[in-house]
Amino acid sequence: MQNFELGLFWEQVLEDTKKKMPLQLWESTISSWLIPLSVEDLSIHIGVTQDFIKNIIEKNPAVIGPLQESIDQINGSHLDIIIMNILETTPNQPSTQSGQSNLKLYTPVYDDPVIIDTPAPHQTTVSDSLQSIDDQLAAQQQSQNQFGQQQMVSQPEPKKIDLSYSNLIKSFRFETFVAGNSNRIPFGAAQAVAENPGNIYNPLFIYGPSGLGKTHLMHAIGNYIIDHNPNLNVMCITSEKFMNTFVDLVVRGRQGDVFRNIFRNIDVLLVDDIQFLENKEGTKNEFFNTFNELLDNQKQIVLTSDTLPSDMNQLEDRLRSRFQAGFIATMDNPDLETRIAIVKSILEKYNISLTNDAVNYVAYQFSENVRVLQGAVNRLVGVASLQNLTGDIDYEFTKSALEDLITEQPVELLSIKHIQDFVSSYFSIKKADLLGKKRKIQFAFPRQIAMYLCRDLISESYPQIAAAFTRDHTTILHAYEKISKEMEKNPETARIVNDIKNKLNGCG
Ligand SMILES: Nc1ncnc2c1ncn2[C@@H]1O[C@H](COP(=O)(O)OP(=O)(O)OP(=O)(O)O)[C@@H](O)[C@H]1O
């Protein structure tokens, strides 16, 4: 097992299991949930991020059967499958009973699989690796400073590094990104950069909390440029990979020229999670040099970070001011409308549909970030396919399938009744008048707005809204069109409707 490449092995397992199971089931279980961790002795360790996934995989013969078969076939002999919840594993916890064997960790980052050989029993986390790289760097710089030149200590052979491809995730494109109020500015800035690299918003600094789509937007820029401008060299790299490359080539390999040449030839540099460079002294300096050289030559730079440059306390002023010199685009948490659109776009991919109240329920309950929302939809799809559900998934099924993912007090679902109550109190009219037949403007206008919102905000069907207002569905259609046009013509109507929407969404 000395040369065992877990990344390649897993790719074959994915390919093989895909042939053995219904595509939908494969996509919603094996391909999206499992993270290969290591192969030790006679077992393969596979990580998941939630206990229920472990249960679903282990207990379902339609999933565990093909998985076991493929693993054994590709390995050439039987391997016990051990599924573990990686979020419950503490960094220093021994991950093997056997004690001293070498553990191969596969880090599922976007770029090439990284095999990190670490002596068991201590499992190495990404941040451990980063720390140790930085320690080596610091040690080398110390020896350089002390003796004025590089000490001739024996160094391991430099690793051959392939940076000839761009590491872009193909599915992260502008077309697959749902734009809404919370991300319209970064979305627009990203499109502008993609259409005109090097000439506008340089560097583009995409900032926001975890899971809101920063990486997606950055890859979308890269994919767009490659499609429309194939002559440009695009490099997409995590700050961790930048650091590893620097250490391998410059620190261990003493091939600084090679390193600089690689980066000198880039037209578009996309660096994810730049905040990790904040404390890495040597790498930070090299990054500054690379960054300056590219900017001076009008090459495009895009950075993502969950920390604003002004809050990166360890960053030197010269780098901070360089980061701030371009455009900082902030991603906010998506509002309800955008979340509903995201849920629908994920469901489209799976070719599965939910009733409106089920969609609203998911979008309402999982508001933390898009990654969490995606996880909930994937889980729902997984549970539905395991039960061979056909037709629209309804509210009750959705609620029970996602029940244990909801840790806080469930949020009350936005419904037609909720909108009717809110609109009548917003305009200080009685609910009976909102629902009644009086045609005076002070009742008719709020009534039409309420009808419009039931359609626009929670996507209820016209017949359902009609029933709730005891009207014909053509009346609802008319109200919807009237308010839509009125909002375009009259800024005051637009302001009122948006104000109600924000308040209903909990943002006002
Ligand atoms: N507006 C959106 N439309 C469609 N998908 C989205 C959107 N926002 C986020 N996603 C999806 O959510 C997931 C998480 O997004 P992403 O990895 O880009 O987040 P991030 O902000 O870079 O998070 P982190 O800081 O943790 O790296 C991805 O699968 C991405 O495609």
The ligand as an SDF file (V2000), in Angstrom:
LIG
                    3D

 31 33  0  0  0  0  0  0  0  0999 V2000
  -26.1700   32.5180   -4.6340 N   0  0  0  0  0  0  0  0  0  0  0  0
  -25.8750   31.2400   -4.8240 C   0  0  0  0  0  0  0  0  0  0  0  0
  -26.4320   30.5360   -5.8370 N   0  0  0  0  0  0  0  0  0  0  0  0
  -26.1650   29.2230   -6.0080 C   0  0  0  0  0  0  0  0  0  0  0  0
  -25.3360   28.5100   -5.2280 N   0  0  0  0  0  0  0  0  0  0  0  0
  -24.7370   29.1620   -4.2170 C   0  0  0  0  0  0  0  0  0  0  0  0
  -24.9630   30.5440   -3.9660 C   0  0  0  0  0  0  0  0  0  0  0  0
  -24.2400   30.9090   -2.8980 N   0  0  0  0  0  0  0  0  0  0  0  0
  -23.5820   29.8180   -2.5010 C   0  0  0  0  0  0  0  0  0  0  0  0
  -23.8770   28.7620   -3.2920 N   0  0  0  0  0  0  0  0  0  0  0  0
  -23.3940   27.3750   -3.1380 C   0  0  0  0  0  0  0  0  0  0  0  0
  -23.1400   27.1780   -1.7450 O   0  0  0  0  0  0  0  0  0  0  0  0
  -21.9740   26.4010   -1.5530 C   0  0  0  0  0  0  0  0  0  0  0  0
  -21.0050   27.1690   -0.6820 C   0  0  0  0  0  0  0  0  0  0  0  0
  -20.5340   28.2870   -1.4230 O   0  0  0  0  0  0  0  0  0  0  0  0
  -18.9900   28.7150   -1.4260 P   0  0  0  0  0  0  0  0  0  0  0  0
  -18.0970   27.5420   -1.2160 O   0  0  0  0  0  0  0  0  0  0  0  0
  -18.7410   29.5310   -2.6440 O   0  0  0  0  0  0  0  0  0  0  0  0
  -18.9820   29.6100   -0.1180 O   0  0  0  0  0  0  0  0  0  0  0  0
  -17.8050   30.4980    0.4890 P   0  0  0  0  0  0  0  0  0  0  0  0
  -18.4070   31.8280    0.7680 O   0  0  0  0  0  0  0  0  0  0  0  0
  -16.6030   30.4760   -0.3860 O   0  0  0  0  0  0  0  0  0  0  0  0
  -17.5350   29.7510    1.8480 O   0  0  0  0  0  0  0  0  0  0  0  0
  -16.1370   29.5900    2.6580 P   0  0  0  0  0  0  0  0  0  0  0  0
  -15.7750   30.9500    3.1620 O   0  0  0  0  0  0  0  0  0  0  0  0
  -16.5060   28.6560    3.7730 O   0  0  0  0  0  0  0  0  0  0  0  0
  -15.1280   29.0280    1.7150 O   0  0  0  0  0  0  0  0  0  0  0  0
  -21.4110   26.1110   -2.9310 C   0  0  0  0  0  0  0  0  0  0  0  0
  -21.8320   24.8320   -3.3380 O   0  0  0  0  0  0  0  0  0  0  0  0
  -22.0540   27.1590   -3.8240 C   0  0  0  0  0  0  0  0  0  0  0  0
  -22.2450   26.6930   -5.1500 O   0  0  0  0  0  0  0  0  0  0  0  0
  1  2  1  0
  2  3  1  0
  2  7  2  0
  3  4  2  0
  4  5  1  0
  5  6  2  0
  6  7  1  0
  6 10  1  0
  7  8  1  0
  8  9  2  0
  9 10  1  0
 10 11  1  0
 11 12  1  0
 11 30  1  0
 12 13  1  0
 13 14  1  0
 13 28  1  0
 14 15  1  0
 15 16  1  0
 16 17  2  0
 16 18  1  0
 16 19  1  0
 19 20  1  0
 20 21  2  0
 20 22  1  0
 20 23  1  0
 23 24  1  0
 24 25  2  0
 24 26  1  0
 24 27  1  0
 28 29  1  0
 28 30  1  0
 30 31  1  0
M  END
$$$$
